């Protein structure tokens, strides 16, 4: 399977709301990225709705933890799908890379 065909299959399987991050085809790679700033407003709205009910007796997650959790969740979904179409062994998935408030990984 070519990279473009894998990308199309991933696009067919996952709608934008299914993943935390975004998949883009970049040359001979599929790049998954997640930017923390893109989701801050959603988190603020969620916590604002339940402000009176939420007790913050716990230590809040760091930006890095939030980024890693988002990547881990999406990576599990993507890997499971690639296994289901028997393509997982044909591709390399890089380690995650964090740059500021953005986390990414590549499928090549």
ABEGO torsion letter per residue (X at the ends): XBAAAAAAAAAAABBAAABABBBBBBEABBBBBBBAAAAAAAAAAAAAAAAAABBBABBBBBAAAAAAAAAAAAAAAAAAAAAAAGAAAABBBBBBBBBEABBBBBBX
